[in-house]
C-alpha cells in the first residue's frame, strides 16, 4: 500500500518532468534542423531564457489544472480516465496558447518559436499518454497485490459490484457491522435503504478514520437530480435541479445542434438523395416514414425516417408481439419479417434516422438526448422512467453508446445520468462513440 501511495503522489512530478523533457527535445530538434541537408528552415532568433520561463510556467500549469479538477486521486481510481485526460490537455493547450501569443510582446519580447510549440504540443500529448498508461498499469498491479478493502452493506447487486471492482477485496455484510472495527476497511458502499441513525453512526466512524463512503439505494431514487447548497437569506438550503442545462448552456446546446445538423446535411446531401432514390425506384411509394412519438411535457411529435418496412408494418406488429426479444416496454425482433433484406443495411447503420437532422433544425429534437418512444411504449413506463419526458428527444442518446439491445431499465438510467451530467464536450463524446458503435454493427 505504501508503494501505491508513493506512485500516485509522484504522478504530478512525472507530468511536470515529461513536459519539460519533451520541450528540450523539441528545442534541440529545432536548432539542429538547420544542419540537415535539403532542410532549409530559416531559424529566427530564439531567446532560450525567455522560452524556458514560458515552459516552466506551462509545465506547472498542467498539474495545477489536474489539482483543480481533483484528478490526482490518492485512493479511488479515476472513472473515464483518458476522457478526462484529453479534456484537461485541451484546456491546458488553450491556456498556454493564450500565454504564448496574447502576451507575446509583454512577457516574451522576442517571441516563442511556433514550430517548437507545435512539436512540443504534439509530443507532449503522446508522451503524457504513454507515461500515464504505464502508471495505470503499475497502479493496477500494485492494487492486485495489496487490494483495498470494500465493505458492501446489504444489496442484491453484490455480484455486479464485485465484478466492477475486480482489483479490490469486497466483503458483503448483511447485518450491521461492529463500528469499532470499521477502520479495517478503506471504502464503504451502503447499497440499501438504511435507517437514518445507522447512516449517521457509520458516517461518524468514517470521518474519524478518513474512510470514503458511497450510498447507492437499491430502489429508484432521484439519481438524475443535481443539487448543491445555496443561501436563501439567512437559510442554507439544498437547491435541486434536473440538469446543469440552463440559461447560457441551453443556448450553447441549441447553437451546437444547429451547426452540427447543418454541417451534416451539407456534407451528406448526396447520401440523402441516393437513399431516397433507391427507396422510390424500389417500391414506387412513400420515401419517408412519419412516426408519432411522445416528447417533452407529454406532447406529440412527428419524427421523420427513411422508410425501411412494408406498407402495413404497423398492423403486422400486433401479430409479432409474442416474438419480442427485448423487454415488456420496447419492441424488437432480430429478423423482423417486415424489413426487406436491402433495408436492413439502413437499419443496422442507422442511416434511416438521418432525416431527423431536419427535426433538429425545427427544434422538435436535439442531437444527443434520449430516443423518443411511442405512446403505447410510454404507457408501460415505470413511474421513475417517465422523468425522461422532461427532456427534448434526440437522434441518439447516451444509452446507445453501450449498444442497441440494452434492457430498457438500464437504458433509462443511463439517459437520466447523461441528463444530470450534461456538457457540450459530453455531447461530442456521445456522437463519436455512437459512430464507433455503429461501425462495429452493435
C-alpha atoms as one frame of an Amber mdcrd trajectory, in Angstrom:
protein
   0.000   0.000   0.000   2.936   2.321   0.725   4.301   1.902  -2.816   0.860
   2.508  -4.306   0.548   5.754  -2.345   4.022   6.886  -3.435   3.193   6.064
  -7.047   0.037   8.170  -7.029   1.767  11.051  -5.241   4.566  11.023  -7.835
   2.235  11.373 -10.848   2.192  15.239 -10.890   6.005  15.259 -10.658   6.318
  12.943 -13.652   3.796  15.041 -15.577   5.937  18.109 -14.990   9.223  16.318
 -15.841   7.732  14.836 -19.035   6.558  18.217 -20.296   9.966  19.840 -19.658
  11.945  16.970 -21.235   9.716  16.937 -24.321  10.234  20.678 -24.693  14.028
  20.328 -24.515  13.869  17.650 -27.226  11.666  19.903 -29.391  14.003  22.878
 -28.829  17.152  20.950 -29.744  15.493  19.379 -32.796  14.554  22.885 -33.982
  18.149  24.015 -33.642  19.749  21.052 -35.441  17.343  21.163 -38.410  19.496
  23.944 -39.868  22.298  21.410 -40.376  20.213  18.726 -42.084  20.767  18.504
 -45.886  17.813  19.614 -48.051  16.046  21.070 -44.980  16.048  24.833 -45.357
  14.241  26.333 -42.399  15.046  29.907 -41.622  15.617  29.859 -37.868  14.595
  33.113 -36.186  16.313  34.370 -33.065  15.231  32.237 -30.100  15.733  33.658
 -26.627  16.339  30.493 -24.605  15.947  32.246 -21.251  12.501  33.632 -22.129
  11.452  30.370 -23.698  12.437  28.253 -20.677  10.465  30.623 -18.401   7.434
  30.083 -20.616   7.969  26.304 -20.484   8.249  26.215 -16.693   5.057  28.274
 -16.331   3.282  25.959 -18.756   4.665  22.800 -17.131   3.468  23.941 -13.680
   0.077  24.841 -15.130  -0.636  21.254 -16.255  -0.547  19.584 -12.795  -2.264
  22.664 -11.360  -5.269  22.065 -13.647  -5.279  18.414 -12.537  -5.341  19.513
  -8.887  -8.184  21.944  -9.544 -10.145  19.206 -11.326  -9.369  16.789  -8.433
  -7.871  14.233 -10.818  -4.902  13.296  -8.647  -6.619  10.576  -6.639  -4.937
   9.031  -3.608  -7.288   6.079  -3.119 -10.026   5.964  -5.688  -9.299   5.276
  -9.380 -10.386   7.898 -11.888 -13.546   6.995 -13.792 -13.157   7.507 -17.578
  -9.506   8.421 -17.054  -8.491   9.022 -20.669 -11.585  11.060 -21.494 -10.746
  13.387 -18.598  -7.088  13.428 -19.590  -7.975  14.660 -23.093 -10.264  17.373
 -21.673  -7.528  18.611 -19.316  -4.930  18.537 -22.087  -7.157  20.603 -24.401
  -7.766  23.152 -21.627  -4.023  23.283 -20.941  -3.291  23.610 -24.663  -5.668
  26.589 -24.986  -4.231  28.223 -21.838  -0.580  28.063 -22.899  -1.502  29.202
 -26.425  -3.049  32.272 -24.823   0.122  32.839 -22.808   2.380  32.366 -25.834
   0.571  34.637 -28.287  -1.529  37.186 -26.424   1.320  38.002 -24.063   3.916
  37.782 -26.800   5.003  41.405 -26.630   4.773  41.935 -22.889   6.233  38.878
 -21.179   8.172  37.398 -24.093   9.687  40.254 -26.047  11.487  38.037 -28.564
   8.502  35.751 -29.092   8.140  31.977 -28.898   9.047  29.774 -31.848   5.814
  28.443 -33.390   7.474  25.313 -34.758   8.864  24.444 -31.338   5.413  24.942
 -29.837   3.745  22.690 -32.425   6.263  19.887 -31.907   6.064  20.353 -28.155
   2.244  20.158 -28.032   2.030  17.071 -30.236   4.815  15.178 -28.483   3.627
  16.240 -25.022   0.232  14.715 -25.742   1.829  11.464 -26.940   4.336  11.103
 -24.113   1.971  12.159 -21.345  -0.446   9.494 -22.559   2.345   6.903 -22.617
   3.539   7.887 -19.127   0.002   7.724 -17.721  -0.659   4.425 -19.466   2.432
   2.930 -17.789   1.419   4.458 -14.462  -2.055   2.962 -14.706  -0.667  -0.499
 -15.469   1.723  -0.353 -12.493  -1.102   1.038 -10.337  -3.344  -1.881 -11.314
  -0.640  -4.455 -10.485   0.048  -2.864  -7.089  -3.666  -2.794  -6.289  -3.933
  -6.515  -7.065  -1.014  -7.285  -4.741  -2.432  -5.346  -1.842  -6.048  -4.524
  -2.720  -8.223  -2.040  -0.896 -10.942  -3.494   1.283 -14.512  -2.558   0.422
 -17.431  -3.197   2.722 -20.719  -3.533   0.822 -23.646  -3.353   3.206 -26.804
  -5.201   2.124 -27.555  -5.453  -1.555 -28.937  -7.878  -4.098 -26.486  -6.372
  -6.611 -23.387  -7.612  -4.790 -22.067  -9.717  -7.692 -22.453  -6.818 -10.134
 -20.489  -4.500  -7.812 -17.834  -7.165  -7.235 -17.361  -7.549 -10.990 -16.854
  -3.793 -11.434 -14.146  -3.666  -8.729 -12.139  -6.774  -9.501  -8.922  -5.236
  -8.118 -10.433  -4.878  -4.632 -11.266  -7.189  -1.753 -15.030  -6.850  -1.395
 -16.956  -8.091   1.616 -20.716  -8.348   1.736 -22.149  -7.867   5.208 -25.875
  -8.342   5.599 -26.011  -7.245   9.209 -24.890  -4.042  10.831 -21.112  -4.235
  11.319 -19.330  -3.538  14.590 -18.492   0.133  14.366 -15.351  -0.187  16.471
 -13.857  -2.407  13.712 -14.828  -0.177  10.781 -11.235   1.017  10.414 -10.389
  -2.346   8.794 -11.950  -1.072   5.572 -10.806   1.560   3.085 -14.117   2.170
   1.302 -17.726   1.571   2.328 -20.682   1.067  -0.009 -24.103   1.445   1.563
 -26.400  -0.123  -1.002 -29.730  -0.285   0.755 -32.480   1.816   2.295 -30.670
   2.168   5.609 -32.228   3.818   8.621 -31.018   7.360   9.229 -29.451   6.509
  12.583 -27.373   3.724  11.004 -26.060   6.015   8.291 -25.256   8.647  10.920
 -23.302   6.141  13.075 -21.376   4.847  10.066 -20.538   8.370   8.894 -19.299
   9.368  12.367 -16.820   6.484  12.379 -15.927   7.020   8.715 -14.981  10.637
   9.449 -12.851   9.515  12.369 -10.887   7.006  10.264 -10.916   9.010   6.997
 -12.868   6.307   5.155 -14.735   7.055   1.914 -18.460   6.243   1.977 -20.786
   5.828  -1.027 -24.534   5.405  -0.654 -26.421   3.732  -3.515 -30.037   2.861
  -2.650 -31.452  -0.283  -4.235 -34.746   1.403  -5.019 -35.325   4.065  -7.671
 -34.025   7.240  -6.110 -33.516  10.661  -7.689 -30.202   9.835  -9.312 -30.954
  12.286 -12.123 -31.273  15.312  -9.848 -28.371  17.709  -9.424 -28.162  19.538
  -6.114 -25.903  21.953  -4.291 -26.076  24.193  -1.241 -27.387  27.719  -1.699
 -28.157  30.540   0.708 -31.709  31.951   0.791 -31.489  34.977   3.065 -30.166
  33.520   6.329 -31.056  29.916   5.468 -28.752  27.301   3.976 -30.809  25.197
   1.575 -30.252  22.426  -0.959 -31.131  23.580  -4.442 -32.400  20.741  -6.626
 -32.451  20.938 -10.413 -32.728  18.206 -13.045 -29.662  19.234 -15.052 -26.855
  21.802 -15.408 -28.535  22.631 -18.741 -29.962  26.088 -18.058 -29.661  29.640
 -19.307 -26.491  30.090 -21.392 -25.946  26.327 -21.601 -29.340  25.834 -23.261
 -28.333  28.442 -25.837 -24.945  26.732 -26.280 -26.551  23.338 -26.841 -29.048
  24.805 -29.317 -26.258  26.518 -31.299 -24.258  23.283 -31.301 -27.294  21.312
 -32.548 -27.945  23.766 -35.387 -24.299  23.953 -36.529 -23.780  20.170 -36.382
 -27.071  19.433 -38.192 -26.370  21.957 -40.955 -22.832  20.604 -41.414 -24.122
  17.029 -41.594 -26.864  17.889 -44.115 -24.498  19.973 -46.289 -21.733  17.336
 -46.243 -24.023  14.355 -46.845 -26.752  15.815 -49.088 -25.739  13.264 -51.737
 -26.394  10.418 -49.283 -29.967  11.656 -48.723 -30.548  11.684 -52.488 -29.073
   8.212 -53.051 -31.155   6.621 -50.276 -34.326   8.460 -51.330 -33.960   7.421
 -54.996 -33.192   3.820 -54.002 -36.357   3.621 -51.899 -38.500   5.315 -54.562
 -37.365   3.176 -57.518 -37.560   0.003 -55.466 -41.108   0.468 -54.141 -42.669
   3.386 -56.066 -44.236   4.920 -52.967 -43.507   6.985 -49.851 -39.820   7.625
 -49.231 -40.318   8.784 -45.659 -41.976   7.124 -42.713 -43.604   9.574 -40.298
 -43.900   8.282 -36.756 -45.809   9.969 -33.950 -43.802   9.941 -30.716 -44.297
  11.483 -27.290 -41.824  14.077 -26.151 -41.210  16.798 -23.560 -44.324  17.506
 -21.498 -46.323  14.582 -22.990 -46.655  16.414 -26.305 -46.873  14.583 -29.597
 -44.122  14.991 -32.160 -43.741  13.763 -35.740 -40.312  12.320 -36.430 -39.086
  11.511 -39.927 -37.209   8.406 -41.022 -36.346   6.792 -44.326 -38.917   4.032
 -44.753 -37.440   0.574 -44.164 -40.593  -1.501 -43.674 -43.503  -2.759 -45.728
 -46.714  -0.714 -46.111 -48.772  -2.356 -43.375 -45.882  -2.665 -40.892 -47.817
  -1.098 -38.001 -50.692  -3.562 -38.397 -48.339  -6.547 -38.658 -46.645  -5.530
 -35.426 -49.617  -6.790 -33.396 -49.056 -10.271 -34.832 -45.381 -10.247 -33.852
 -45.673  -9.031 -30.242 -45.142 -12.525 -28.851 -41.758 -12.740 -30.624 -40.429
  -9.619 -28.906 -36.778 -10.185 -27.871 -36.274  -7.143 -25.676 -38.403  -6.416
 -22.626 -42.029  -5.541 -21.948 -41.516  -1.827 -22.823 -39.746  -1.715 -26.199
 -40.343  -3.944 -29.208 -37.582  -5.568 -31.280 -37.065  -8.893 -33.027 -33.824
  -9.988 -34.680 -35.129 -10.998 -38.118 -38.142  -8.743 -38.482 -40.193 -10.052
 -41.461 -41.465  -6.514 -42.114 -37.952  -5.393 -43.134 -36.729  -6.315 -46.625
 -33.128  -7.536 -46.997 -31.561  -4.421 -48.505 -33.354  -2.178 -45.981 -31.551
  -3.992 -43.156 -28.360  -2.145 -44.103 -30.082   1.188 -43.418 -31.353  -0.028
 -40.057 -28.058  -1.605 -38.982 -26.119   1.589 -39.776 -28.989   3.839 -38.544
 -28.945   5.703 -41.862 -32.741   5.528 -41.793 -32.588   8.042 -38.918 -30.676
  10.826 -40.702 -33.823  12.759 -41.843 -34.209  13.618 -38.142 -31.494  16.256
 -38.542 -34.322  18.302 -40.084 -36.298  17.684 -36.867 -33.345  19.200 -35.018
 -33.464  22.330 -37.211 -37.218  22.570 -36.496 -36.341  22.491 -32.762 -38.504
  19.439 -32.057 -35.450  17.257 -31.417 -31.843  17.527 -30.258 -28.848  15.512
 -31.451 -27.675  13.816 -28.261 -30.663  13.222 -25.992 -32.787  10.128 -25.184
 -34.622   8.456 -28.058 -38.394   9.222 -28.237 -40.886   6.365 -27.879 -44.414
   5.524 -28.938 -47.441   6.250 -26.757 -48.057   2.516 -26.247 -44.467   2.110
 -25.009 -44.668   5.086 -22.664 -47.837   3.617 -21.134 -45.627   0.759 -19.912
 -43.044   3.071 -18.274 -42.449   2.771 -14.563 -43.072   5.951 -12.608 -39.384
   6.965 -12.412 -38.854   6.272 -16.131 -41.389   8.973 -17.004 -38.754  11.527
 -15.980 -37.374  11.020 -19.488 -40.348  13.001 -20.773 -38.871  16.114 -19.164
 -36.161  16.052 -21.844 -36.358  17.004 -25.511 -35.900  13.767 -27.533 -32.734
  13.134 -29.525 -31.401  11.377 -32.601 -29.086   9.361 -30.382 -28.685   9.026
 -26.645 -26.054   8.154 -24.079 -27.502   4.631 -23.790 -26.779   3.960 -27.485
 -23.055   4.310 -26.726 -23.302   0.963 -24.923 -25.161  -0.834 -27.727 -28.613
  -1.251 -29.213 -30.096  -4.047 -27.102 -29.776  -2.863 -23.503 -32.656  -3.615
 -21.128 -34.878  -0.537 -21.089 -34.366  -0.047 -17.330 -30.609   0.295 -17.845
 -31.141   2.478 -20.927 -33.352   4.850 -18.910 -30.825   5.094 -16.071 -28.006
   5.892 -18.494 -30.050   8.615 -20.193 -31.007  10.163 -16.850 -27.368  10.087
 -15.770 -26.500  11.834 -19.028 -29.136  14.497 -18.333 -27.625  15.213 -14.920
 -24.042  15.376 -16.212 -24.614  17.268 -19.448 -21.859  19.249 -21.168 -21.064
  20.218 -24.771 -17.956  18.069 -24.538 -20.067  15.087 -23.476 -22.363  15.681
 -26.477 -19.329  15.379 -28.761 -18.106  12.233 -26.972 -21.567  10.625 -27.269
 -21.728  11.369 -31.012 -18.227   9.983 -31.639 -18.836   6.842 -29.595 -22.179
   6.197 -31.263 -20.470   6.363 -34.681 -17.919   3.862 -33.366 -20.688   1.573
 -32.133 -22.491   1.787 -35.490 -19.378   0.939 -37.485 -18.925  -2.142 -35.314
 -22.519  -3.084 -36.073 -23.534  -3.318 -32.429
